[in-house]
């Protein structure tokens, strides 16, 4: 499933509204004549002035419909890259596997994108070797001149979606995704860098929201485990269950799935909302820790978290 990062478009729209002269230049030529003068008869001028006044009152309505609600702000982008790969140049590409791809009715040579992100390198970064660690990262495609789909508020690609894409050297070195569910905004010309950011998927009713822990500012916490005291940079887990996912987190239980397949799906490991509020993600240790009510002792931890499923409590 592809997620399009919504961004805060409201502010952008507001900035355009108040640039009055600039917006007028984009209006219908007749409206332009009303403001700046022109050869129009008196009736036509009055008609258009009336229309402008009408739209002014509509735009200034202080009592919007009850159905109009402000959308919650979605997760932000991580700014610090976890791992970066460079797409090979034309000479290096000769050592990679090719296949013929239908691009706009023309068969061209393509290279599957997944082969440009080395599994062993990613697993070395994670210090794990029991699974393909690439699935734990979102991928940003960056062109040689620095352009990225982020500039148009497209969220970073999941590994599963990224791996379906191709590099087409003959078509301006662009990335290309055959799947029509993947927006054309990810077809980046002269693709050069592939940047990986650690992610955690939050799933509610089959809808997936991608959170990049690197988008949050960590805080330093001290906790105890088996009598030993530890200090670590930490992110509150409740940051991953924002209003963008649900406004009623207390109505759910939270199932954590680790990349190695471990799931807290038995009665002794069910995490409720109160537990989540006492818990943290430790980015440098790549694990979630669950503290007791005093916020000082770990009673459970989950390494290499891949996703968090919200399961509605049956009352």
KAVENHU-V182266 format. One record per residue. RES is the residue in one letter. OMEGA is omega in radians with two decimals (NA if undefined). BURIAL is # if it has 9 or more other ideal C-beta (glycine too) atoms within 8 Angstrom, else .. Layout:
res=RES omega=OMEGA burial=BURIAL
res=RES omega=OMEGA burial=BURIAL
//
This chain:
res=X omega=-3.14 burial=.
res=X omega=3.07 burial=.
res=X omega=3.04 burial=.
res=X omega=-3.11 burial=.
res=X omega=-3.01 burial=#
res=X omega=-3.08 burial=.
res=X omega=-3.13 burial=.
res=X omega=-3.04 burial=.
res=X omega=-3.11 burial=.
res=X omega=-3.12 burial=.
res=X omega=-3.14 burial=.
res=X omega=3.12 burial=.
res=X omega=-3.13 burial=.
res=X omega=-3.12 burial=.
res=X omega=3.11 burial=.
res=X omega=-3.12 burial=#
res=X omega=-3.05 burial=.
res=X omega=3.01 burial=.
res=X omega=-2.93 burial=.
res=X omega=-3.04 burial=.
res=X omega=-3.14 burial=.
res=X omega=3.14 burial=.
res=X omega=3.13 burial=#
res=X omega=3.12 burial=#
res=X omega=3.14 burial=.
res=X omega=-3.12 burial=.
res=X omega=-3.14 burial=.
res=X omega=-3.11 burial=.
res=X omega=-3.14 burial=.
res=X omega=3.09 burial=#
res=X omega=3.11 burial=#
res=X omega=-3.14 burial=#
res=X omega=3.13 burial=#
res=X omega=-3.07 burial=#
res=X omega=-2.98 burial=.
res=X omega=3.12 burial=.
res=X omega=3.14 burial=.
res=X omega=-3.09 burial=.
res=X omega=3.11 burial=.
res=X omega=3.12 burial=.
res=X omega=-3.03 burial=.
res=X omega=-3.11 burial=.
res=X omega=-3.12 burial=.
res=X omega=3.12 burial=#
res=X omega=-3.14 burial=#
res=X omega=3.14 burial=.
res=X omega=-3.10 burial=.
res=X omega=3.06 burial=#
res=X omega=3.09 burial=#
res=X omega=3.11 burial=.
res=X omega=3.14 burial=.
res=X omega=3.13 burial=#
res=X omega=3.13 burial=.
res=X omega=-3.14 burial=.
res=X omega=3.09 burial=.
res=X omega=3.12 burial=.
res=X omega=3.12 burial=.
res=X omega=-3.10 burial=.
res=X omega=-3.07 burial=.
res=X omega=-3.12 burial=.
res=X omega=-3.13 burial=.
res=X omega=-3.10 burial=.
res=X omega=-3.11 burial=.
res=X omega=3.14 burial=.
res=X omega=3.13 burial=.
res=X omega=-3.11 burial=.
res=X omega=3.13 burial=.
res=X omega=3.13 burial=.
res=X omega=3.12 burial=.
res=X omega=-3.11 burial=.
res=X omega=3.07 burial=.
res=X omega=-3.12 burial=.
res=X omega=-3.12 burial=.
res=X omega=3.14 burial=#
res=X omega=3.13 burial=#
res=X omega=3.10 burial=.
res=X omega=2.93 burial=#
res=X omega=-3.11 burial=#
res=X omega=-3.12 burial=.
res=X omega=-3.10 burial=.
res=X omega=3.05 burial=.
res=X omega=3.13 burial=#
res=X omega=3.11 burial=#
res=X omega=3.06 burial=.
res=X omega=3.09 burial=#
res=X omega=3.11 burial=.
res=X omega=-3.08 burial=#
res=X omega=3.07 burial=#
res=X omega=-3.02 burial=.
res=X omega=3.13 burial=.
res=X omega=-3.13 burial=.
res=X omega=-3.12 burial=.
res=X omega=-3.12 burial=#
res=X omega=-3.11 burial=.
res=X omega=-3.11 burial=.
res=X omega=-3.09 burial=#
res=X omega=3.13 burial=.
res=X omega=2.98 burial=.
res=X omega=-3.12 burial=.
res=X omega=-3.06 burial=.
res=X omega=3.06 burial=#
res=X omega=3.13 burial=.
res=X omega=-3.12 burial=#
res=X omega=3.09 burial=.
res=X omega=3.14 burial=.
res=X omega=3.12 burial=.
res=X omega=-3.11 burial=.
res=X omega=3.13 burial=#
res=X omega=3.13 burial=#
res=X omega=3.08 burial=#
res=X omega=3.12 burial=#
res=X omega=-3.03 burial=#
res=X omega=-3.05 burial=#
res=X omega=-3.09 burial=.
res=X omega=3.13 burial=.
res=X omega=3.08 burial=#
res=X omega=-2.99 burial=#
res=X omega=-3.11 burial=.
res=X omega=-3.11 burial=#
res=X omega=3.13 burial=.
res=X omega=3.12 burial=#
res=X omega=-3.13 burial=#
res=X omega=3.06 burial=#
res=X omega=3.10 burial=.
res=X omega=-3.12 burial=#
res=X omega=-3.02 burial=#
res=X omega=3.11 burial=.
res=X omega=3.08 burial=#
res=X omega=-3.09 burial=.
res=X omega=-3.10 burial=.
res=X omega=3.08 burial=#
res=X omega=-3.05 burial=.
res=X omega=-3.10 burial=#
res=X omega=-3.12 burial=#
res=X omega=3.14 burial=#
res=X omega=-3.04 burial=#
res=X omega=2.92 burial=#
res=X omega=-3.03 burial=#
res=X omega=3.04 burial=#
res=X omega=3.10 burial=#
res=X omega=-3.07 burial=#
res=X omega=3.14 burial=#
res=X omega=-3.14 burial=#
res=X omega=3.13 burial=.
res=X omega=3.06 burial=.
res=X omega=3.13 burial=.
res=X omega=3.10 burial=.
res=X omega=3.08 burial=#
res=X omega=3.08 burial=#
res=X omega=-3.11 burial=#
res=X omega=3.09 burial=.
res=X omega=3.03 burial=.
res=X omega=2.95 burial=#
res=X omega=-3.12 burial=#
res=X omega=3.12 burial=#
res=X omega=-3.09 burial=#
res=X omega=2.95 burial=#
res=X omega=3.11 burial=#
res=X omega=-3.10 burial=#
res=X omega=3.14 burial=.
res=X omega=3.14 burial=#
res=X omega=-3.05 burial=#
res=X omega=3.10 burial=#
res=X omega=-3.04 burial=#
res=X omega=-3.13 burial=#
res=X omega=2.94 burial=#
res=X omega=3.14 burial=#
res=X omega=-3.07 burial=#
res=X omega=-3.09 burial=#
res=X omega=-3.12 burial=.
res=X omega=-3.14 burial=#
res=X omega=3.06 burial=.
res=X omega=-3.03 burial=#
res=X omega=2.90 burial=#
res=X omega=-3.04 burial=#
res=X omega=-3.13 burial=#
res=X omega=-3.10 burial=#
res=X omega=-3.10 burial=.
res=X omega=-3.10 burial=.
res=X omega=3.09 burial=.
res=X omega=3.09 burial=.
res=X omega=-3.00 burial=#
res=X omega=3.14 burial=.
res=X omega=3.10 burial=.
res=X omega=3.10 burial=.
res=X omega=3.08 burial=#
res=X omega=-3.00 burial=#
res=X omega=3.10 burial=#
res=X omega=3.13 burial=#
res=X omega=3.12 burial=#
res=X omega=-3.04 burial=#
res=X omega=-3.12 burial=.
res=X omega=3.01 burial=#
res=X omega=-3.05 burial=#
res=X omega=-3.09 burial=#
res=X omega=3.12 burial=#
res=X omega=3.11 burial=#
res=X omega=-3.13 burial=#
res=X omega=2.98 burial=#
res=X omega=3.12 burial=#
res=X omega=3.04 burial=#
res=X omega=-2.97 burial=#
res=X omega=3.05 burial=#
res=X omega=3.13 burial=#
res=X omega=3.10 burial=.
res=X omega=3.05 burial=.
res=X omega=-3.06 burial=.
res=X omega=3.02 burial=#
res=X omega=-3.13 burial=#
res=X omega=3.02 burial=#
res=X omega=3.04 burial=#
res=X omega=-3.10 burial=#
res=X omega=-3.13 burial=#
res=X omega=3.10 burial=#
res=X omega=-3.10 burial=#
res=X omega=3.09 burial=.
res=X omega=-3.13 burial=.
res=X omega=3.03 burial=.
res=X omega=-3.14 burial=.
res=X omega=3.10 burial=.
res=X omega=3.04 burial=.
res=X omega=-3.12 burial=.
res=X omega=-3.11 burial=#
res=X omega=3.06 burial=#
res=X omega=-3.13 burial=.
res=X omega=3.06 burial=.
res=X omega=3.14 burial=.
res=X omega=-3.14 burial=.
res=X omega=-3.12 burial=.
res=X omega=3.03 burial=.
res=X omega=-3.09 burial=.
res=X omega=2.95 burial=#
res=X omega=-3.00 burial=#
res=X omega=3.07 burial=#
res=X omega=-3.14 burial=#
res=X omega=-3.10 burial=#
res=X omega=-3.12 burial=#
res=X omega=3.05 burial=#
res=X omega=-3.11 burial=#
res=X omega=3.12 burial=#
res=X omega=-3.06 burial=#
res=X omega=3.08 burial=.
res=X omega=3.11 burial=.
res=X omega=3.10 burial=.
res=X omega=3.12 burial=#
res=X omega=3.06 burial=#
res=X omega=-3.10 burial=.
res=X omega=-3.08 burial=.
res=X omega=-3.13 burial=#
res=X omega=-3.14 burial=.
res=X omega=-3.05 burial=.
res=X omega=2.89 burial=#
res=X omega=-2.96 burial=#
res=X omega=3.13 burial=#
res=X omega=3.14 burial=#
res=X omega=3.06 burial=#
res=X omega=3.10 burial=#
res=X omega=-3.09 burial=#
res=X omega=3.12 burial=#
res=X omega=3.06 burial=#
res=X omega=-3.13 burial=.
res=X omega=3.11 burial=.
res=X omega=3.12 burial=.
res=X omega=-3.02 burial=#
res=X omega=3.04 burial=.
res=X omega=-2.99 burial=.
res=X omega=-3.13 burial=.
res=X omega=-3.04 burial=.
res=X omega=3.13 burial=.
res=X omega=-3.14 burial=#
res=X omega=3.08 burial=#
res=X omega=-3.07 burial=.
res=X omega=3.11 burial=#
res=X omega=3.13 burial=.
res=X omega=3.14 burial=#
res=X omega=-3.12 burial=#
res=X omega=3.09 burial=#
res=X omega=-2.94 burial=#
res=X omega=-3.04 burial=#
res=X omega=2.94 burial=#
res=X omega=3.13 burial=#
res=X omega=-3.02 burial=#
res=X omega=-3.09 burial=#
res=X omega=3.11 burial=.
res=X omega=3.03 burial=.
res=X omega=3.13 burial=#
res=X omega=3.04 burial=#
res=X omega=3.11 burial=#
res=X omega=-3.11 burial=#
res=X omega=-3.03 burial=#
res=X omega=3.09 burial=#
res=X omega=-3.05 burial=#
res=X omega=3.12 burial=.
res=X omega=3.12 burial=.
res=X omega=-3.08 burial=.
res=X omega=-3.08 burial=.
res=X omega=3.11 burial=#
res=X omega=2.99 burial=#
res=X omega=3.10 burial=.
res=X omega=3.03 burial=.
res=X omega=3.12 burial=.
res=X omega=3.14 burial=#
res=X omega=3.06 burial=.
res=X omega=3.13 burial=#
res=X omega=3.10 burial=#
res=X omega=-3.13 burial=#
res=X omega=3.07 burial=#
res=X omega=3.10 burial=#
res=X omega=3.03 burial=#
res=X omega=-3.14 burial=#
res=X omega=-3.08 burial=.
res=X omega=3.13 burial=.
res=X omega=3.10 burial=.
res=X omega=-3.07 burial=.
res=X omega=NA burial=.
//
